[in-house]
Amino acid sequence: MEDVSASYRVRMEARASRLSWRSGVSSLLGIGGSTRLVPALRGVSLDVPKGAVVGVVGRNGAGKSTLLRAMAGIIPPTEGRIVVRGQVSALLSPAFGFDRDLSGRANIELGALAMGFSDARVDEVSDSIAEFAQLGEYLDLPMRGYSSGMSSRLGFAVAVHLDPEVLLIDEALAGGDSKFKESVEAKMAELRGGGRTIVMVSHGLKALEMVSTKCLWLHQGKVVDYGDPETVIKEYRRFCRLQDEQDALGDD
């Protein structure tokens, strides 16, 4: 990433007027009001070496999710450029990339076909994903009936079984029982051992410190620090404590 900036638009509701029924109709139709451009990344430069595991930390609104979406090519940068070398698999939300009207199994097959797998390979990887996700009979039901935890499990299983060279994970591993968490840890270790490049956002600082080879700290869309995970996370924790103390004093 070279001097990357990115923004997103937020729709502002129109002020209420005496003709409230008109305002209501406009809102239902998605017209009226105005939009505000919110900067999410501001001049971010970043090199991620092949085979690195980069943990991304920062408070809410720091730009972490936008960073991954920009890396995945979902959000185009308004300035700068991004070069990704390798096939990307992204797990950016529990149901990201899924058709919720289709069954879990159908979504698995579509994902494998989209990655260029042969029919025989689709059948093979589908069985592996189904076993890993531990969804049982729910795998053949429409995903609109899945809980967020079930969607997360399927999303992670699909993302890591499609042989990605670059894996992007955004807070999608939260939750799940202990057995599934053990499976996730084992699969992540396997991916790291296989030389995959991983960029992951998480509020679980201890876990990030354990698995990351580098850590990126974002604040208000800017890079505060990027380097040794232990050092960066230590400084980030200190910053959070100081900010929380200042917020508490302000409330008093």
Secondary structure by P-SEA (a helix, b strand, c coil): ccbbbbbbbbbbbcccccaaaaaaaaaaaccccbbbbbbcccbbbbbbcccbbbbbbbccccaaaaaaaaaaccccccccccccccbbbbcccccccccccccaaaaaaaaaaaacccaaaaaaaaaaaaaaaccccccccccccccaaaaaaaaaaaaaaccccbbbbccccccccaaaaaaaaaaaaaaaaabbbbbbbccaaaaaaacccbbbbbccccccccccaaaaaaaaaaaaaaaaaaaaaaac
